[in-house]
Structure formats: C-alpha cells, structure tokens
Amino acid sequence: MLSRIREVLSGINISIPMMNIPRVGPAEIVDILIVSFIVYFVMKWIRQTRAWSLLKGIFIILVIWAAAWIFNLITVLWVMENALTMGLVVVVILFQPELRNALEQIGRGKFLSLTSKGEGKTRISVHTVNEVIKAVTEMSFARTGALIVMEREVPLGEHEQTGIALDASVSSQLLINIFKDKTPLHDGAVIIKNNRITAATCILPLTSVEIGSKYGTRHRAAVGISEVSDALVIVVSEETGLISIAEEGQFIKNRSENQLREKLLASSEGEKNGIIKSVRSQIKKGSGKSNA
C-alpha cells in the first residue's frame, strides 16, 4: 500500500514554467463572462433540484474510485469503469423533468424578455383581480377547496386541453359555482388566460418537492404547475379554508386578503397607474383604525 502511494507521488512532476501572461482582449473577456454565467446558472439549478443530491453522490463515487486506484483494487475499478459508461444516459433519464425545467427557465430568462421588448406579455386586469379576490375570500370563509391558475408569459395550452373549455369572463359568482362541492366542474383547476376563464377541471403536474404532510393533491398540483411555468397559482384549502400561493416553485402559505390583493396587483395593469400605492395606503389606514 505504501509503495503504491509512493509511486503515485513520484509520478507527480511539479514544474513552474516561465511566466507567460497572455493578452486579454474584448473577446477573452466575453468568453470568461459567458463561462462564468453558465457555471453560475448550473450551480444555482443544482442547488434547487434533486441534482444537488446527485452531485454529492457523484463526489462520493469519485472518492471511492480514487481510493480504489491508489490501493489497486482491480475488481472495484472494473465495476466502476463499466458503470460509468452508462452513467450519463442514466442521469438524463432520471432527471428528465429537472432538465426540462432548466431549459424552460432559460427560455423565460430576463435576456430573452429584454429582446422581445415585452411583446406578448399578459397583464391581469384590475377587474380580474377584484373578482378573483372576492371569490377566493368567500370560498375561504365557506371552506370550499379551489385551485386557480393565472397564466402569465408561459402558455398553458397543454394543460388547458386536459380540462373543459369555457372561455367565459371572470366573475366571482362563476368561480364560486365552479368549485362548489358536487358540481360537475369542481374537481381540478381553473385556468385564467387573457382575463378570461379558459378552462376548468384541468389536470396539473404534481411536484416532487416535499411541502408538508398536511397538504394534499391540490397544493402539490399548485406547486407543480408553478415549477414548469411562470403562472401565479392560488389555492384554497378545503379543510382549513386558508389561502396559499404558489409561484416559481415556491409555496407561500396562509395569505390574507390584503396580501393576496397586493400580490395580484403587482402582476396587473394596476402596477402602471399607481393602484398598488393606493391599496397599500388603504391597508395601512385600515390597520391603524383597527388598532385604535
């Protein structure tokens, strides 16, 4: 064993060549920036997905492989060399959802948004915000389960096709009737697109991320659709009546009516005409009166 380590160390030839600093021009700077951005994006994606566990597993395998090479463990080296030949294919198969999500995030990047100059971007109207909040508040009080998906830039056509097409104007009465228990359309999600209810009873993908044992399929579907799109998803719990939001794969629990209104207005036409500021001032005035 010691002879093997000495052999490895003796094979390492460290030599310091003459300092030869290459010329750094604009092309080299751009090249470094591109590589840095790619490395940063990959590392950020790895930390937010199951690939982080995979990376730790690969590191452990490399440590074992290095130990087997140093101690000349022929059988272990043979097994690992044959296993690694199929490793890339296995990784692509196992992490196909994560890879697809990463490519979709690249397509939704700020760089592409700047080049498109905001074309095709859908803003939620203030009327839609008010009707949705009214419906969600009443369903929360009555403990009626609901799942509302509000489309933004990423199209949800493939998920609309899993439900029943409606193409109706957004109203609180219609939303409440859709999610009323034992009605034909209450099971599944409602998709709102271009300020119209386009489909109901839609089937959404479920997230593989653990969000808590007390949350059921409706909440897992809300997080799942937010992982594969930039949609804003509102969930009303049937058991507790609590309102939650799913956005960009994040699950935000227990939102109040004022918090929900401010969140929706941030993505609505009201952002351009100062409605958010007036709503915030009204919220502060209301809280001040209640404290008094």
N, C-alpha and C positions, 0 to 999 in steps of 0.2 A: 504494500500500500504506500509506504513512504517513498519507495523507488518510483512509483507511478507519479506521485506528486512532484518529486524532484525532476522527473522527465518533462512534466508539463511546464514547470517553472523555468527549466533550462531552455525550453523551446521559445520562450518569450524573449524577443530581441528588441529592446527599447533603445531607439536611437533618436537623437534630436537633430533634425535636418536644419540647414541654414534657413533663417527667417526669410520667407518669400511671401510678402503680403500682396495679394492680387489687387488689381484696381477695381474699385466698387463704383459702378455707374448706375444710371437710372434703371436699366434692365435688371441688374442684380438686386436692386432694392425692391422692385416689383416682385421678382422671383421669391425673395425672402418673405415678403408680406403675404403672398399667396400661400406659401407653405405654412406659415405661422397661422393663418386663418383656418386652413384645413385641419391642422393639428388641434387647434383650439376647439373647432366645431366637433371633431371626432371625440375628443376627451369629454366635452360637455354632454354629447349624446350618450357616451358610455356611462357617465355618472347617473344619468336619468333613466336608464333602462336596465334590463336584466344582464346586458352585456358587461356591466361592472363586475358581477359575479363570475362571468365567463373570463374576464381579464385576470381576475385573481386566480382562477383555476388554471389558466394558461401559464401564469407565473410559477405556480407550484409544480406544474409538469416540467417546465424548463429547469427548475432547481433539481428535480429528480433526474432529468436527463443529464445535467452537468455532473451530478454525483455518480451516476452510472458510468459516464465516460471517464471520470477520474479514477474510479475504482475498477474499471474494466469489467463491468457486469454485462456480459455478452447477451444473455437472454433478455434482460430489460431493454438494452439498446435495440435489439432486433424487434421486439414488440412495439416500442415507441416509434421506430422508423417506419414500420408498416402502418401504424395507426395514423401517423401524421400525414401520410399521403392522401387520406380521405378526410382529413380534418377540416379543410376549407369547405368542402361540399357539405359536410355535416353542420358546420356553423351557419351556412347560408340557409339550409333547410330549417334548422331550429329557430333562427332569429329572422325569419322572413317577415313577420309583422313589424318588428323593430326597424329593419332595413327599409321597408316600405314607408314607415312613418318618418324616418330620417330624410328620405328623398322628398316626401311631401313637405317637410319643414323647409328644405332647401328651396322648393318651388314657391313657398309662401314667404321667403326671406324679404327683408327690407330693400335689398338691392333691386330685386325684380319689381317690387312695389314702386320704387322710385322711377324705374324705367317705364312703367306703364302709366305714370302720371295720374294715378287714381282712377283710371278708366275701369268701368265695370264694378266699382266698389258700391255695395248696397248699404244704405243708411236706414236705420229703423226710424220710422216717423214717430212724432210725439203722440199722435193718436194711438198708434200700436202700443207704445209704452204704457199709456194710461189704461187701455183696455186689458192688456196682459196683467198689469199690477192689480187691477180691480178683480179680475177673475182669480188670480193666484191668492189674493187676500181672502176672498170668500171661500175658496176651496180649502185653504189652510184652517180657517175657522170651523168648517164643516168636516175637516179631516178626510177630504177627498183626494186620493192619490192622483198626481198629474206629472206629465213629462213633456215639456215644451222645448223644442229645438229652434233657435233663431239663427237662420243662415246668414253668413257674412260674405266673405270673398270666395271661399272654397265651395263649389257646387255640391249639393247633397242629392243629386238626381238618382243615384243608385239606391239610396235609402228611401227616397220617396216612392220608388216603384214597388217596395215591399208592402206599402200600405194602400189605402183607398184614396183616390184623388178627390179633392173637394173644390179648390180654387174659390174660396169664399173670403169676404172681407173680415178683418179681425174684429171681433166683438167679445166682450166678457160673457154675454149670455150664451154665445155659441160654444166658447171654450168650456164653460161650466157644464153645458149639456153633453158635450163630447165625453168628458171624464166622469160624468155621473155614473155611479155603480149600476151594473147590469144593463147598460145601454150597449148597442152593437159596436160602438166606436171607442169605448172607454179603455180597452186594453191596447197598450202600445204607446207610441209617441206621436205628438203633433209637430209638424214642421211648418214654420212660418218663413216665407220667402217673398221678397219684394213687397213687404207689408200686406201679405195675403196668406191665409191658411191654405197651403197647397195640398196637404195630405194628412191623414190620421191613421191610427193603428200601425204605424211604421215600426219595423223591427230594426234595432240598432245593435252594433257590435258591443260585446261586453269587455270591460277592462280586465287585464290580468293582474293589476295592482291591487294590493290589499287596502281597502278603505274602511274596514271595521266590520265585525260580525253582525252588528245590529242593522246594517244597511243591506237592502235586498237587491233584486234584479233591476229594479227601476233606477236606483242610484248607480249601480255598476254600468248600466247602459248609458247613463248620462256622462260618466267619465270616459267611457269607451268611445263615444262619438266625438267628444272633445279632444281625444288623442289623435284622431285621424282627420280632423278638420279644425277650423278656427271658429266654429259655431259657439254661441253662448247658450247654455242649457240650464233650464230652470226645473227644479224637482220639488214636488210637494209630497211629504211623507204621509202615507195613508194611516199609519199607526200613531204618529205624534203630531201631525199637522205642521211640522217645521219645514221651512223653505230653505233650500240649498241651491248653490250654483256650481256648475262645472264649466271650466274654461281652460284650454291649453293643457289638458290632462290633470289639472288641479281641482280638487274637490273642496269647496268653501262651504262650511256647514252653518246652519242657523242664521239666515239673513233676515233682518227686519224689513218692513215695508219701505222705510226711507232708504236703507242701504241698497235694496233691490232697485228702487227708482233711480238712485244716483248712478248705479252700475249700468242700467239700461240707457239712461240719457247720455252716458259717456260714449255710447256707440250710435247715438241717434242724431237726427237733424238738429236737435236742441243744442248740441255742442257748438254749433256755428252761430247761434243767435243769443247766447248768454242765458239760456234757460237753466242750465246747471247751477250757475251762481245764484239765481233767484230761488231755486229749490233749496239750496244749501242754507240760504238766509232764512227761508221759511222754517226749515228744520230746526235751526238754532233758536228762532223766536218761539217755536212750539215747545222746545225743551226748556227754555227759560221760563215760560208761563207755567209749565208743569212743576218745575222746581219751586216756583213761588207759591 
